[in-house]
Amino acid sequence: MELYNYIKSLHLIFVITWFAGLFYIPRLFIYHIEANAKPSPEKEILTKQLKVMTKRLWYIITWPSAILCVFFALWLLHLQTALIYQPWMQVKLGFVVLLVAYHFKCHQIFNQLQQDQVKYSSNFMRIWNEGATLILFAVVFLVILKSAVNWIYGVLGIVVLGILLILGIRLYKRIRDKNPEA
């Protein structure tokens, strides 16, 4: 049992650092996209610095954290295989699959921006930035409540949270349109 708790602690640490990377990388994408619209030489100076920042965040923090998080999660499931058969865990693993898909999509966007390919607007990225937040809320409520039924209420809460986040993003856009320095 003591080994299990050490592994669980390491899993949680890498969940936190993985999410830290996933929370910050879209912000850097936003700054990169906005820098791309600036005149020379500001555009080149900013995009060069943002490429370095995103590369370091992605490869030094986010990817290693994701790999170690999954490694320790699999180890935990190996030590307590009965967890896999619990409905709340199955729903949680579904959200983890979504998180991994979100991670890979961020990797694709990362690669595009490293090659100076801007395919998304900064407004899209502001909304995209909330994807990890919604998944985090779902997973935390599932783990704490350990109920596959209550997760339905949690999903409804996540939908409400998503709507509030989108409204907040729109409000912030209006504020920025009036005051670009906000």
Summary of the structure (lengths in Angstrom):
residues: 182
radius of gyration: 18.7
end to end distance: 50.8
largest distance: 59.6
contacts: 526
relative contact order: 0.11
helix: 86%
strand: 0%
